[in-house]
Amino acid sequence: MRLTLRQPARRRTGAALAVAACLAVSGGLYALGPGTAGASSHREAPLIALDPAVDATDLYAFVSPDRPGFVTFVANWVPFQEPNGGPNFHPFATDAQYLINVDSDGDARPDARFRWTFKNVDKRGNSTFLFNNGPVTSLDDENLLFKQTYTLESSFNGEAFRTRASNVAVAPSRVGPASMPDYGALREQATVKLPGGWRIFAGQADDPFFLDLRVFDLLYGGDLSETGQDTLAGYNVNTIALEVPFKDVALRGDGARNPVIGVWTTTERPRVRITGRTGDPRSGDRVQVSRLGNPLVNEVVVPAGLKDAFNASRPDGDAKIPQLVKRVTEPEVPKLIETIYNIPAPATPRNDLVEIFLTGITTKADGPIKADLNSQLNNADVNPSKFRPSEMLRLNLSVPITADPNRLGVIGGDLQGFPNGRRLADDVVDIELQALVGAAQTGQIVDALAAGDKVDANENAFGDTFPYVALPNAVGVNTAGTGGGNPAAPASVDASPASASSGVEGGMSTGGAMAMVGSSVAGGLGLLLFAGWWMRRRNRPDTHTHGPDQPAHTH
């Protein structure tokens, strides 16, 4: 098939990042609202830059390499966490809801939703400013003065949310080797197995995204001299990871007949926020302040005036705004590359990009890519009349695990990689660059841009067991000669330990977390900017119920 391309030389050029995000821009900017965090991005929109606690940075979805029949979702928030950023460090917001949404039937609305809410337990009071007052060897260690716990709920086919786990301990921010001499042990204690085979984790981790962000300096300096530096090396993020069996997310619970799913994250805040007030974040009138599907959409492609609106939009509105879909069919970045580097931009309209990022790759959409890979239209039980083009990360659960992953994913001949889902090691910058300059149309890598941004891998190795992300960095980003990497971990510590065998009840502390108000005026400003839109749609439901021909999941 045309997507199986030859492996390029290791050299890569730098227009990569700017190019990258264009692919996934759908008309998602339609649903105006007080938004704040967006697609795979760090500080990508004006409002979210003021509210890091709900800033979604990246989303990953892949078949679990060590567990057949299970799929893993990894979602990250709170970008650019400097390891030494105490004494408050970087907790999850306690007035927000963090969600992973899955669409199995292609109507751009969630069929499965997983929701996390967090609580703080802060024992410091007026006695100390310290995060911990001695070495911390376990999540319930008395020396750990600030903790967080979370509740995980799930909803299927529009039904009410059901609690799956409560009072689960969050892996704390990694203070340093004196405070947390064996952080790997804390990670393992925070990795929990639930009934039904689910595995869950929430806590700090190394930021797995790798790229050179100097793209903003006129596409890497105008002469590709500003490439090869991993901007995110040494920084941490807050990670939520979830592993579930195929049957819990596939249409009608049948991953064999209906293997393709679409995934995106959202974050919700109270419509009106009062700093310092505590309460149940699941109650009251809430608005969406984050949306994230494919990587690099809002950060690089969406114009400044529309970024906040995209963050508050919903996938089922994407196809309704032709002028925004045009950002995909007539992308801006290839024209910039042509102007600066004299590399011809492919002819428009770019229906190949529409297929890759808005419909999924399928012969059923009459697109230019003659292959069936990751569109929900390929599911046997989908009603084609209800299908809607929309921006989300699509994954075919039936593609076999590859023994030799290629960082270029589908473009490099590895059908298990991006844009068929996204693995931690997929080089999405270079993949999207090649797609934007026409590689999927021609079946050939564009050699002039084969060097990409010259950042080929994360600075820290990923684990081979759930939750797969690397341990958080503990060395300051600006420490000379260290590159911001992790100090050597004890030989007995697995960078990504297997999940604990016990359930939540058997050893999870009721930890809480640091009372950091962290977020700013994003919700309020967004409310003022987009109040009219929300008033027209405030009664619109967040979920929907499918017909009787699609039975609810049983858990």
N, C-alpha and C positions, 0 to 999 in steps of 0.2 A: 504494500500500500504506500501511497505517496508520502506518508509521514515518516516512513522508515528511512532515515537519511544516513549518509556516511558520517563517520566520526571525524570531526574537524581536528586540525592541529591544535596544540595546546595554547597557541597564541590567541589573544582575544582583545577586542577593541573596546573603547570606552563609551560609546554613545549608549551603551546598554541601558542604564537605569532610566533615562528619560524615556526611552523607547518603551521600556517594560510595561508601565502601567496602562498605557493606551489601550492595550488589548482588551482589558476587562471592563472598560467603561460602558455601562449600559445606560439606558435612559434613566437610571436610578435617581437622578437628580430631581425627578418630577415631584415626588412627595415632599414638599417643603415642610420643614419643621425645625425645632430647636435642636439641631444635631450637634454632635461633638466627636466622635471618633470614627474612623472610617475604614476603608480597606487597607490591607496589609501595609501599614504606614506608621511613621513615627512623627508626631507633631505636624500632621499634614494639612490641617485646617485651622482657621483662626480661633474658633471657639475651643476646639479640643486641645489646642496648645496651652490653654489656661486650665485644663482639667485632666491632668495625666492619670489620675486614678481610674478613669474609664476609657482611656485612650487605647483602643485595640491596635496592636501592632502587626500581628501575623496569625494566620490560620493554616493548619496542616491537617490533611486527611489521607490516611493510607491503610491498606490491609496490614494487620499486625504481622510482622515477619516471623515471629516466634510462636504464633498461636493461630492455626488455620481456623477459618470461619469467624474471625473477629476483626473489627475495624477500630482504629484508634483516631481520635480527634485531639489535636493539641492546639490550644488557643492562648494567645499571650496578650497581656495588657501592661501598662505603666512603663513607657520606654525610657531609655538612657539612664538606668539606675547605676549610679557610680557606687562601687562596693563600699566605699567609706562614708556613705551619705547618712550618717547617724546625727543625732541620737534617735530620730523618729523613723528613719529608714523608709520602707515602701509597702505599706499594707494595702489590701483590697479595700475599696470603699464599702462602708457598712450601710449606706443608704441607697445602694444601687443593686440591680439585678444583672447578672452576667449569664448570657444564654448562648447555647449552640442549637441551631435550627437545621432540620433536615427535610428536604422535599424529595419524595420518592415517585410522585406521579407527574411531575413536570408542570404543575399549574402555578409554580412560583410562590406557593404558600406552604408553611411548614406542616408536615405530617407527624414529625416527632420533634419535641422541644425538651431541652435539658436546661434547668435553671439553678444557678448557685446564688445564695445570699450569705453574707458574712457577718460575724459578730466579733467584738473586741472583748478581751478580758485584760484589763490594765490594773496591775497591783501597785503601781508606783505612787499614785496619789501625790502628796506634797513632800514625800520623803526622799525622792531621788529623781534624777533625770536619766538614769541608766536604763538601757534596754534589758540588760541582764547584770546581776551583781556577783557573778562568779561563773565558772565554766558550766556550760550547758551540755549534758550528755544524753538527755531524752526530752521528748516534747512536753512531758509533765514535770520537768525539773523545776524545783522551787526557785532556782537562780534565774529562770526565764521569766522576767517580770511583765513582759508584754506578749500576748498571744492572740491568735485569731482561730476561730472555728467556723465551719460552714454547714449549711443544709443544702442537699441536692434533691431536687424534685424533677419529675418527668411528666410529660403530657403527650398522649398519642391520639391522632385523628380528632383534635379539637376538644378532647375530654378535659376535665378538671385536672390540675396538677396533683400528683401524688408524691408524698415524701418517700424518697429512697434511702436516705441516710441523713442523720443529724448529729450535731456536735462532733464533727470530724475535724481533727486538728490540721491546721495549715503548717507546712514547713516554713519556719521563720526566715527572715532575711539573714544572710550569712554575715555575721558581725566580724569574724576574723578567727585565726587559729587559736588564740588564747581563750576566746569566749566559747568557741565551738570546735574543739579539737578533732572531732570525728563527724563532720557534717553529713557524710554519706549515711551514717546511722540514723540521723534525723530524717533524711530523705526516705529511707526505707520505712521508718515508722509512719510517715505520712502517706505511704502508698498502700491502699486498702483494697481488699477484694470483697465484693458484695454478693448477695444471693443473685442467682441468674448468671453468674460468671463475670459480672461487671468488675472492672478495676478503675479506681479513681485516684487522682492526686491533685493537690493544689498547693502552690508554694513558689518560692523564688527559684529561678534557674538562669543559666547562661542564656543570653539572647541568641537563638540559633540562626537568625537571619544574617547573611553575609553579603556585603556589597560595598562599593565605593560611592559615597553620597556626594562626592564633589561634582556630580552631574550638574548641580545647580550653578556652578561657575561656568556658564555658557558651554554646556555639554563637555565637561572634563577639560576645561582650559582652552577650548577651541582648537587644540592641536593634539589632543589625546595624551597630553603630558601628565595630567592629574588622574592617574588610574593606579590600581594595584594596592590601595590602602583600604583595609577592612574598617570602615567607619565605626562599626558596632563592636569591634573586638574589645573585650574586657568589660563590657556593660552587661547588666542583668535585666530580666523582666519578671513579671509575675505570670506563672503558668497555671492553666487549668487543663488537665488531661483526663480523657474518658475513653475507656475501651468497652465495647458492647458487641454481642453477637450480631451477625448479619440480619437475623430475623427481626431484631428490634428496630431496624431502620429501613429495611427493604419493603417495597410495596407488597401488601398482603402477607408480609412476613416471609416471603419466598425469594431468597437471594439468588436462586438458580434461574427462575423465570424472569425476575426483575432486579438485576444486579446494579443498576445505575442509580445513584443518589446525588443530590445537590446539597451543598452545605454552606452556611454562613453564620457569623456570630452577630449578636446585637447586645447592647447594654442599655438599660433603662434607668432613668432617674425620676424622682418625684417632679411633677410639673412645676411646683413651687417649692424651693428649698430654703430652709432656715438654718443657717450655720449653727452647729452645736446641738440641734434637736435630734434626739434619738427616737427610734420606733421601728416597726416592722417594715422593711423595704418592699414587701410584697403587697402592702395595702395602699390605698389612696390612688389618686389620679397620677398616672405616670406617662412619660414620653420617652421615645427612643432617642438615645444620644450617641449611638454607635452602630456602625454596620461594616462588616468585613467579609468579603468572599475571596475573589482572586487577588493576588498580590499586586501592590503598587498602583492601584486604580486612582485613588483620591490624591495620593501624594504627588504624582507627577503629571497626570493627564488633565484632571478636572481644573478648570480655571478658578481663580481665587474667589470670584463672586458666587460660585456654586458649590464650593466645598462643604460648607456647613449643611446645605440642603441635601447633598448626597448622603451625608452621615445619618440623616433622619429619614431617609427614604426606605421603601420596601421593594423587594424584587418584583412583586406582581404589578408594580407601576412602571417598570423600566421601559417597556415597549410602547408606552403611550405618548412619549415625547420624541417625535422624529428628529428634532434639532439636536437632541442629546445622543440618540443612536448614531447620528452623523459623526460624532466624535470617534466612533469605531469604523464606520464605513469610509470616512475621509479623515484619518488620524493626522494629528498635527506633527508628531515627532518625526516621521519619515521625511516630511518636507524640510524640517530643521536640519536633519542629517544631510539631506541633499544640498542645502544651502551652505552648510559649514564644511562638509567633507566630500562633496561632489559624488556621493553615492546615490544613484537614481532611485527615487521613490517609486514603488509599484503603482500601477494604474488603479484608480478608484472606479467604482465603489469596492471596498475591501470586504467582500462577502466571506472570504476565508477567515477574517478576524471575527466576523459575526458568528460564524459557525464554531470557532474555537472557544469564544468567551460568552456568547449569549444563548446559543442553542445546544451546545455540545456537538461533538463530531459525529455525524450520522449521514448516511445516504438518504434518509427519509426527509431531510430538509432541503433537498435539491441544491446543496451547496457545492463548491468547487473541490472539496476534499472528499475523495471517493473512498471512504472507510466508515465503519461502524465501530465507535469506541466508547464514548461517554455521554451520550444524550439520553435523557429519560424516555425519548421517543423509541429507543431500542428495547425498553421494557415490554414484555409480552402483554401485560395487563393494563397498559396505559391507554387512556382515551385521547387520541390525537387532537380532538376538537377542543380539549381543555388545556392543551399545551401552550405555554407563554414563553417567548424569549425573555431571558432575564440573566442578570449578572450573579453568578454563584460559582463556587468551586465544585466541579462535578467529578465523580469517582465511579469507575466500573469495578465492583467488588470481585468480579470473576476473572480478572486478568491475573495470571499466575505470578507468584513471587519470583523475581529474577535473582539468580545467584550472583550476578555481576552487574550491579546497578550502574547506570550511566548518569552522570550529573546533569546532562542535557535532556534527560527524560525522553519524551516521544520524538523530539527533534533529533536526538542521538540514537534512535532506534530502540529505545527502552519503553515499551508501551505501559509500564507500570508507573512511570514518572510523569511529572507535570507536563501538560495541563490535565492529565488524567489523575486527579487528586494532586497532592503535593506532599512529598516526603521531606524530611528535615534537611537532607543533603542535596536536594534538587537546586540547581543554579538558575533560579527563576529569572534573574536579570538577563543572563545570556540567552536563555530560551526565548523570552519575550522579545528581545532584540532581534533574533533571527526570524521570529514569526512576523514582526512588524515590517521587516525589509523583504518579506516574501518567500521565506524558505519553505513554508507549507504549500505554497502554490507550485513551486518549481521542483520540489523534492531534493533540493541541493542546499547545503550550507553556503551562505554568502561569505566567501573567504575574506573580503575586505573588512568584515566585522567579526571575524572568528576569534579575536582576542578578547572581546567583551570588555568588562571592566577590570579584568586581570585579578579578580578575587574569585578563586575557584572552590573554596571550601571554608567551613567554619574554623575558627582558631582552636576550638576545643572539640575533641572527638565525642560523637554521640554514643549513647549506650545501646546495647542490643536487646534490652528488656524494658518493659514498661516502667516509667513513662518516657524513656528513650532520650529525653533532653539531657544535656550535660549539667553537672553541678554548677551552682552559681559561682562567679568569680569572687575572689577575696582579696586580690591585689589591686591597688589603685590604678585606674586607667592611665594616669599621668606618671606612673613610676618608671623611671629611666631604666631601660634595658630589659624590662619584663614583658613588654608588649601587652600588658594588661591581662595576662593569662592567669589561670589558676595555679596556686602552689601545688606541689606534688601531694596527692592524696595518700593516706595510709594504704599500704599494700593490701590490706584486708577489705578495703572499701570499694565496692563496685560503683562506677560513676552513674549507673542507672540500675539500681537493684530491682530484683523481681518483687512483685507485689507481696505484701504480707498475706499469710494464709488465713489469718483470723478476720472475723467480721468487725464492723464498726464497734459493736458493743464491747468487744473484748480488749479494750486497751486504748481507746481514743479518749484523750483528755478533753475537757470542755474549755479548751483554751480560748483565748480571745485575741485581741490584737490591739495594736497601737492606735490610739485615738488621733488619727491624723485627718484633718479636715481636707486636706489635699486638693480639693477641687474648687473651682472658682465660680465665676459668674456665668459659666457656659449655659446652664439651664435657663437662668433668668434672661440672659441676652437673647438666647434662641427664642424664648417665649415671646419677647417683644418683637423680634424680627418676623416671626412666622405665625403670630397669634391668629391671624385671619384664616390661614389654612387649617390650623388645628381645630378652630371652632367649627369649621364645616365638616370635619372628619372625626371629631372627638368621640362619637358614639360607634365608630366602626370597630368591629371586633378584631382582636389580634390573631385569633386562630379560627379554623373552620372545621366543620365536620363533613367527612366524606359520606357518600351514599351507602346504602345497606350492602352494596356489592363489595365493599371493602371493610371487612370486620376489624374491630379494634384489636390492638395487641393485648396479649395476656401476660402479666408479670406476676 
